[in-house]
Amino acid sequence: MANSARIRLDKREALFLKDLFAETRHRLVVRRADAKSRDEDLADFQVAIGTISRLQAEVDRALDELTWTTKA
């Protein structure tokens, strides 16, 4: 990713985002399936799902870092 930035999260915030992104992605997948059954264009859903997936990966990376840095 050429232009990227990081945000600072504590573990509670990261877990909240993890749940929020999982719920959002699930809703998008369900809506995409509904749109597919109506033979609608799925491109916007694909982009949104890809974006959410990248955000989920970043939150997972942050949680891994938080776990690694808090181990005694």
ROTOR-213037 format. One record per residue: residue in one letter; x, y, z of N, C-alpha, C in turn. Coordinates in steps of 0.001 Angstrom, whole numbers, plus 500000, padded with zeros to 6 digits. Atoms other than C-alpha are relative to their C-alpha. Layout:
// residues N
<rec><padren>A</padren><n_u>X</n_u><n_v>Y</n_v><n_w>Z</n_w><ca_u>X</ca_u><ca_v>Y</ca_v><ca_w>Z</ca_w><c_u>X</c_u><c_v>Y</c_v><c_w>Z</c_w></rec>
...
//
This chain:
// residues 72
<rec><padren>M</padren><n_u>500849</n_u><n_v>498831</n_v><n_w>500000</n_w><ca_u>500000</ca_u><ca_v>500000</ca_v><ca_w>500000</ca_w><c_u>500897</c_u><c_v>501234</c_v><c_w>500000</c_w></rec>
<rec><padren>A</padren><n_u>499094</n_u><n_v>498874</n_v><n_w>500158</n_w><ca_u>501780</ca_u><ca_v>503132</ca_v><ca_w>498791</ca_w><c_u>499765</c_u><c_v>501086</c_v><c_w>501044</c_w></rec>
<rec><padren>N</padren><n_u>500334</n_u><n_v>498977</n_v><n_w>499020</n_w><ca_u>500024</ca_u><ca_v>505739</ca_v><ca_w>500905</ca_w><c_u>499222</c_u><c_v>499357</c_v><c_w>501123</c_w></rec>
<rec><padren>S</padren><n_u>500688</n_u><n_v>500619</n_v><n_w>498875</n_w><ca_u>499184</ca_u><ca_v>504350</ca_v><ca_w>504303</ca_w><c_u>500367</c_u><c_v>500729</c_v><c_w>501284</c_w></rec>
<rec><padren>A</padren><n_u>499787</n_u><n_v>499392</n_v><n_w>498694</n_w><ca_u>498929</ca_u><ca_v>505497</ca_v><ca_w>507873</ca_w><c_u>499567</c_u><c_v>499003</c_v><c_w>501060</c_w></rec>
<rec><padren>R</padren><n_u>500396</n_u><n_v>500856</n_v><n_w>498888</n_w><ca_u>498516</ca_u><ca_v>503868</ca_v><ca_w>511238</ca_w><c_u>499207</c_u><c_v>500809</c_v><c_w>501002</c_w></rec>
<rec><padren>I</padren><n_u>500695</n_u><n_v>499374</n_v><n_w>498886</n_w><ca_u>496169</ca_u><ca_v>504601</ca_v><ca_w>514065</ca_w><c_u>500390</c_u><c_v>499244</c_v><c_w>501264</c_w></rec>
<rec><padren>R</padren><n_u>499648</n_u><n_v>500638</n_v><n_w>498727</n_w><ca_u>496843</ca_u><ca_v>503866</ca_v><ca_w>517704</ca_w><c_u>498726</c_u><c_v>499467</c_v><c_w>500650</c_w></rec>
<rec><padren>L</padren><n_u>501126</n_u><n_v>500654</n_v><n_w>499354</n_w><ca_u>494517</ca_u><ca_v>501432</ca_v><ca_w>519433</ca_w><c_u>500465</c_u><c_v>499307</c_v><c_w>501252</c_w></rec>
<rec><padren>D</padren><n_u>499719</n_u><n_v>500903</n_v><n_w>498899</n_w><ca_u>494391</ca_u><ca_v>499788</ca_v><ca_w>522778</ca_w><c_u>499273</c_u><c_v>498690</c_v><c_w>499705</c_w></rec>
<rec><padren>K</padren><n_u>500556</n_u><n_v>501317</n_v><n_w>500284</n_w><ca_u>493340</ca_u><ca_v>496168</ca_v><ca_w>523019</ca_w><c_u>498477</c_u><c_v>500015</c_v><c_w>499961</c_w></rec>
<rec><padren>R</padren><n_u>501458</n_u><n_v>499914</n_v><n_w>499959</n_w><ca_u>489728</ca_u><ca_v>497005</ca_v><ca_w>523919</ca_w><c_u>499460</c_u><c_v>500593</c_v><c_w>498704</c_w></rec>
<rec><padren>E</padren><n_u>500431</n_u><n_v>499371</n_v><n_w>501244</n_w><ca_u>489389</ca_u><ca_v>499287</ca_v><ca_w>520907</ca_w><c_u>500206</c_u><c_v>499076</c_v><c_w>498799</c_w></rec>
<rec><padren>A</padren><n_u>499723</n_u><n_v>500928</n_v><n_w>501100</n_w><ca_u>490993</ca_u><ca_v>496739</ca_v><ca_w>518590</ca_w><c_u>498979</c_u><c_v>498866</c_v><c_w>499971</c_w></rec>
<rec><padren>L</padren><n_u>501005</n_u><n_v>501069</n_v><n_w>499947</n_w><ca_u>488618</ca_u><ca_v>494016</ca_v><ca_w>519773</ca_w><c_u>498628</c_u><c_v>500508</c_v><c_w>499560</c_w></rec>
<rec><padren>F</padren><n_u>501255</n_u><n_v>499401</n_v><n_w>500445</n_w><ca_u>485671</ca_u><ca_v>496356</ca_v><ca_w>519268</ca_w><c_u>499968</c_u><c_v>500115</c_v><c_w>498478</c_w></rec>
<rec><padren>L</padren><n_u>499934</n_u><n_v>499882</n_v><n_w>501456</n_w><ca_u>486791</ca_u><ca_v>497097</ca_v><ca_w>515703</ca_w><c_u>499952</c_u><c_v>498640</c_v><c_w>499320</c_w></rec>
<rec><padren>K</padren><n_u>500024</n_u><n_v>501356</n_v><n_w>500558</n_w><ca_u>487355</ca_u><ca_v>493398</ca_v><ca_w>515061</ca_w><c_u>498554</c_u><c_v>499507</c_v><c_w>499882</c_w></rec>
<rec><padren>D</padren><n_u>501414</n_u><n_v>500407</n_v><n_w>500011</n_w><ca_u>483727</ca_u><ca_v>492667</ca_v><ca_w>515991</ca_w><c_u>499186</c_u><c_v>500837</c_v><c_w>499011</c_w></rec>
<rec><padren>L</padren><n_u>500732</n_u><n_v>499103</n_v><n_w>500893</n_w><ca_u>482409</ca_u><ca_v>495695</ca_v><ca_w>514110</ca_w><c_u>500273</c_u><c_v>499663</c_v><c_w>498532</c_w></rec>
<rec><padren>F</padren><n_u>499657</n_u><n_v>500339</n_v><n_w>501385</n_w><ca_u>484287</ca_u><ca_v>494813</ca_v><ca_w>510919</ca_w><c_u>499450</c_u><c_v>498637</c_v><c_w>499604</c_w></rec>
<rec><padren>A</padren><n_u>500541</n_u><n_v>501329</n_v><n_w>500309</n_w><ca_u>483203</ca_u><ca_v>491157</ca_v><ca_w>511134</ca_w><c_u>498501</c_u><c_v>500101</c_v><c_w>499711</c_w></rec>
<rec><padren>E</padren><n_u>501439</n_u><n_v>499823</n_v><n_w>500211</n_w><ca_u>479556</ca_u><ca_v>492201</ca_v><ca_w>511439</ca_w><c_u>499731</c_u><c_v>500724</c_v><c_w>498683</c_w></rec>
<rec><padren>T</padren><n_u>500176</n_u><n_v>499243</n_v><n_w>501237</n_w><ca_u>479876</ca_u><ca_v>494720</ca_v><ca_w>508619</ca_w><c_u>500282</c_u><c_v>499128</c_v><c_w>498781</c_w></rec>
<rec><padren>R</padren><n_u>499662</n_u><n_v>500866</n_v><n_w>501130</n_w><ca_u>481567</ca_u><ca_v>492199</ca_v><ca_w>506327</ca_w><c_u>498897</c_u><c_v>498958</c_v><c_w>499774</c_w></rec>
<rec><padren>H</padren><n_u>501069</n_u><n_v>500988</n_v><n_w>500115</n_w><ca_u>478889</ca_u><ca_v>489606</ca_v><ca_w>507077</ca_w><c_u>498772</c_u><c_v>500612</c_v><c_w>499317</c_w></rec>
<rec><padren>R</padren><n_u>501151</n_u><n_v>499327</n_v><n_w>500606</n_w><ca_u>476137</ca_u><ca_v>492089</ca_v><ca_w>506211</ca_w><c_u>500224</c_u><c_v>500253</c_v><c_w>498512</c_w></rec>
<rec><padren>L</padren><n_u>499690</n_u><n_v>499773</n_v><n_w>501408</n_w><ca_u>477877</ca_u><ca_v>492967</ca_v><ca_w>502949</ca_w><c_u>499911</c_u><c_v>498713</c_v><c_w>499188</c_w></rec>
<rec><padren>V</padren><n_u>500062</n_u><n_v>501285</n_v><n_w>500693</n_w><ca_u>478217</ca_u><ca_v>489301</ca_v><ca_w>502015</ca_w><c_u>498547</c_u><c_v>499583</c_v><c_w>499783</c_w></rec>
<rec><padren>V</padren><n_u>501425</n_u><n_v>500337</n_v><n_w>500125</n_w><ca_u>474513</ca_u><ca_v>488740</ca_v><ca_w>502680</ca_w><c_u>499343</c_u><c_v>500887</c_v><c_w>498945</c_w></rec>
<rec><padren>R</padren><n_u>500579</n_u><n_v>499084</n_v><n_w>500983</n_w><ca_u>473572</ca_u><ca_v>491839</ca_v><ca_w>500675</ca_w><c_u>500489</c_u><c_v>499678</c_v><c_w>498589</c_w></rec>
<rec><padren>R</padren><n_u>499468</n_u><n_v>500389</n_v><n_w>501310</n_w><ca_u>475869</ca_u><ca_v>490727</ca_v><ca_w>497833</ca_w><c_u>499269</c_u><c_v>498771</c_v><c_w>499469</c_w></rec>
<rec><padren>A</padren><n_u>500723</n_u><n_v>501203</n_v><n_w>500421</n_w><ca_u>474175</ca_u><ca_v>487320</ca_v><ca_w>497753</ca_w><c_u>498591</c_u><c_v>500353</c_v><c_w>499535</c_w></rec>
<rec><padren>D</padren><n_u>501329</n_u><n_v>499556</n_v><n_w>500392</n_w><ca_u>470795</ca_u><ca_v>489025</ca_v><ca_w>497599</ca_w><c_u>500051</c_u><c_v>500703</c_v><c_w>498640</c_w></rec>
<rec><padren>A</padren><n_u>499851</n_u><n_v>499299</n_v><n_w>501278</n_w><ca_u>471982</ca_u><ca_v>491291</ca_v><ca_w>494780</ca_w><c_u>500304</c_u><c_v>499018</c_v><c_w>498874</c_w></rec>
<rec><padren>K</padren><n_u>499678</n_u><n_v>501009</n_v><n_w>501013</n_w><ca_u>473407</ca_u><ca_v>488295</ca_v><ca_w>492925</ca_w><c_u>498742</c_u><c_v>499257</c_v><c_w>499564</c_w></rec>
<rec><padren>S</padren><n_u>501230</n_u><n_v>500716</n_v><n_w>500336</n_w><ca_u>470043</ca_u><ca_v>486530</ca_v><ca_w>493100</ca_w><c_u>499071</c_u><c_v>500849</c_v><c_w>499126</c_w></rec>
<rec><padren>R</padren><n_u>500796</n_u><n_v>499098</n_v><n_w>500839</n_w><ca_u>468515</ca_u><ca_v>489603</ca_v><ca_w>491434</ca_w><c_u>500764</c_u><c_v>500418</c_v><c_w>498739</c_w></rec>
<rec><padren>D</padren><n_u>499152</n_u><n_v>499716</n_v><n_w>501169</n_w><ca_u>471263</ca_u><ca_v>489638</ca_v><ca_w>488753</ca_w><c_u>500465</c_u><c_v>501453</c_v><c_w>499941</c_w></rec>
<rec><padren>E</padren><n_u>499490</n_u><n_v>498632</n_v><n_w>499937</n_w><ca_u>472535</ca_u><ca_v>493037</ca_v><ca_w>489915</ca_w><c_u>501522</c_u><c_v>499996</c_v><c_w>499924</c_w></rec>
<rec><padren>D</padren><n_u>498551</n_u><n_v>499842</n_v><n_w>500051</n_w><ca_u>476073</ca_u><ca_v>494354</ca_v><ca_w>489513</ca_w><c_u>500578</c_u><c_v>499832</c_v><c_w>501411</c_w></rec>
<rec><padren>L</padren><n_u>499411</n_u><n_v>500298</n_v><n_w>498689</n_w><ca_u>478283</ca_u><ca_v>493081</ca_v><ca_w>492346</ca_w><c_u>501289</c_u><c_v>500774</c_v><c_w>500256</c_w></rec>
<rec><padren>A</padren><n_u>498702</n_u><n_v>499323</n_v><n_w>499897</n_w><ca_u>481287</ca_u><ca_v>495362</ca_v><ca_w>491763</ca_w><c_u>500140</c_u><c_v>500821</c_v><c_w>501282</c_w></rec>
<rec><padren>D</padren><n_u>499906</n_u><n_v>499176</n_v><n_w>498783</n_w><ca_u>480519</ca_u><ca_v>497785</ca_v><ca_w>494610</ca_w><c_u>500123</c_u><c_v>499133</c_v><c_w>501251</c_w></rec>
<rec><padren>F</padren><n_u>499898</n_u><n_v>500915</n_v><n_w>498859</n_w><ca_u>480034</ca_u><ca_v>494890</ca_v><ca_w>497008</ca_w><c_u>501406</c_u><c_v>499410</c_v><c_w>500091</c_w></rec>
<rec><padren>Q</padren><n_u>498656</n_u><n_v>500580</n_v><n_w>500022</n_w><ca_u>483344</ca_u><ca_v>493352</ca_v><ca_w>495929</ca_w><c_u>501022</c_u><c_v>500983</c_v><c_w>500556</c_w></rec>
<rec><padren>V</padren><n_u>499074</n_u><n_v>498972</n_v><n_w>499510</n_w><ca_u>485185</ca_u><ca_v>496626</ca_v><ca_w>496567</ca_w><c_u>499837</c_u><c_v>500182</c_v><c_w>501504</c_w></rec>
<rec><padren>A</padren><n_u>500255</n_u><n_v>499796</n_v><n_w>498570</n_w><ca_u>483538</ca_u><ca_v>497115</ca_v><ca_w>499963</ca_w><c_u>500481</c_u><c_v>498811</c_v><c_w>500825</c_w></rec>
<rec><padren>I</padren><n_u>499559</n_u><n_v>501198</n_v><n_w>499278</n_w><ca_u>484211</ca_u><ca_v>493525</ca_v><ca_w>501041</ca_w><c_u>501526</c_u><c_v>499929</c_v><c_w>500029</c_w></rec>
<rec><padren>G</padren><n_u>498536</n_u><n_v>499964</n_v><n_w>500024</n_w><ca_u>487831</ca_u><ca_v>493842</ca_v><ca_w>499940</ca_w><c_u>500570</c_u><c_v>501014</c_v><c_w>500980</c_w></rec>
<rec><padren>T</padren><n_u>499559</n_u><n_v>498961</n_v><n_w>499063</n_w><ca_u>488209</ca_u><ca_v>497050</ca_v><ca_w>501929</ca_w><c_u>499860</c_u><c_v>499526</c_v><c_w>501439</c_w></rec>
<rec><padren>I</padren><n_u>500221</n_u><n_v>500507</n_v><n_w>498641</n_w><ca_u>486703</ca_u><ca_v>495503</ca_v><ca_w>505050</ca_w><c_u>501006</c_u><c_v>498894</c_v><c_w>500325</c_w></rec>
<rec><padren>S</padren><n_u>499028</n_u><n_v>501081</n_v><n_w>499776</n_w><ca_u>488953</ca_u><ca_v>492458</ca_v><ca_w>504646</ca_w><c_u>501387</c_u><c_v>500565</c_v><c_w>500311</c_w></rec>
<rec><padren>R</padren><n_u>498706</n_u><n_v>499376</n_v><n_w>499712</n_w><ca_u>492043</ca_u><ca_v>494700</ca_v><ca_w>504527</ca_w><c_u>500006</c_u><c_v>500647</c_v><c_w>501385</c_w></rec>
<rec><padren>L</padren><n_u>500084</n_u><n_v>499404</n_v><n_w>498662</n_w><ca_u>490852</ca_u><ca_v>496579</ca_v><ca_w>507610</ca_w><c_u>500052</c_u><c_v>498922</c_v><c_w>501081</c_w></rec>
<rec><padren>Q</padren><n_u>499954</n_u><n_v>501110</n_v><n_w>499042</n_w><ca_u>490283</ca_u><ca_v>493267</ca_v><ca_w>509412</ca_w><c_u>501442</c_u><c_v>499508</c_v><c_w>500168</c_w></rec>
<rec><padren>A</padren><n_u>498610</n_u><n_v>500456</n_v><n_w>499929</n_w><ca_u>493840</ca_u><ca_v>492222</ca_v><ca_w>508563</ca_w><c_u>500850</c_u><c_v>500978</c_v><c_w>500818</c_w></rec>
<rec><padren>E</padren><n_u>499251</n_u><n_v>499011</n_v><n_w>499231</n_w><ca_u>495180</ca_u><ca_v>495481</ca_v><ca_w>509997</ca_w><c_u>499675</c_u><c_v>499914</c_v><c_w>501495</c_w></rec>
<rec><padren>V</padren><n_u>500380</n_u><n_v>500145</n_v><n_w>498590</n_w><ca_u>493215</ca_u><ca_v>495036</ca_v><ca_w>513219</ca_w><c_u>500640</c_u><c_v>498731</c_v><c_w>500573</c_w></rec>
<rec><padren>D</padren><n_u>499347</n_u><n_v>501232</n_v><n_w>499539</n_w><ca_u>494501</ca_u><ca_v>491452</ca_v><ca_w>513485</ca_w><c_u>501494</c_u><c_v>500229</c_v><c_w>500230</c_w></rec>
<rec><padren>R</padren><n_u>498585</n_u><n_v>499677</n_v><n_w>499837</n_w><ca_u>498052</ca_u><ca_v>492759</ca_v><ca_w>512974</ca_w><c_u>500210</c_u><c_v>500804</c_v><c_w>501285</c_w></rec>
<rec><padren>A</padren><n_u>499890</n_u><n_v>499186</n_v><n_w>498787</n_w><ca_u>497506</ca_u><ca_v>495357</ca_v><ca_w>515707</ca_w><c_u>499825</c_u><c_v>499143</c_v><c_w>501246</c_w></rec>
<rec><padren>L</padren><n_u>500205</n_u><n_v>500882</n_v><n_w>498842</n_w><ca_u>496170</ca_u><ca_v>492700</ca_v><ca_w>518086</ca_w><c_u>501213</c_u><c_v>499109</c_v><c_w>500223</c_w></rec>
<rec><padren>D</padren><n_u>498780</n_u><n_v>500799</n_v><n_w>499862</n_w><ca_u>499195</ca_u><ca_v>490513</ca_v><ca_w>517360</ca_w><c_u>501113</c_u><c_v>500819</c_v><c_w>500633</c_w></rec>
<rec><padren>E</padren><n_u>498979</n_u><n_v>499136</n_v><n_w>499429</n_w><ca_u>501487</ca_u><ca_v>493449</ca_v><ca_w>518110</ca_w><c_u>499721</c_u><c_v>500309</c_v><c_w>501465</c_w></rec>
<rec><padren>L</padren><n_u>500348</n_u><n_v>499717</n_v><n_w>498612</n_w><ca_u>499599</ca_u><ca_v>494294</ca_v><ca_w>521291</ca_w><c_u>500271</c_u><c_v>498792</c_v><c_w>500884</c_w></rec>
<rec><padren>T</padren><n_u>499749</n_u><n_v>501216</n_v><n_w>499245</n_w><ca_u>499808</ca_u><ca_v>490683</ca_v><ca_w>522436</ca_w><c_u>501506</c_u><c_v>499795</c_v><c_w>500193</c_w></rec>
<rec><padren>W</padren><n_u>498556</n_u><n_v>500187</n_v><n_w>499940</n_w><ca_u>503515</ca_u><ca_v>490494</ca_v><ca_w>521610</ca_w><c_u>500646</c_u><c_v>500987</c_v><c_w>500951</c_w></rec>
<rec><padren>T</padren><n_u>499353</n_u><n_v>498967</n_v><n_w>499171</n_w><ca_u>504370</ca_u><ca_v>493767</ca_v><ca_w>523355</ca_w><c_u>499541</c_u><c_v>499944</c_v><c_w>501451</c_w></rec>
<rec><padren>T</padren><n_u>500464</n_u><n_v>500051</n_v><n_w>498621</n_w><ca_u>502353</ca_u><ca_v>492969</ca_v><ca_w>526495</ca_w><c_u>500361</c_u><c_v>498708</c_v><c_w>500699</c_w></rec>
<rec><padren>K</padren><n_u>499578</n_u><n_v>501244</n_v><n_w>499349</n_w><ca_u>503795</ca_u><ca_v>489508</ca_v><ca_w>527138</ca_w><c_u>501131</c_u><c_v>500293</c_v><c_w>500976</c_w></rec>
<rec><padren>A</padren><n_u>498967</n_u><n_v>499771</n_v><n_w>498979</n_w><ca_u>505864</ca_u><ca_v>489420</ca_v><ca_w>530310</ca_w><c_u>501065</c_u><c_v>498927</c_v><c_w>499941</c_w></rec>
//
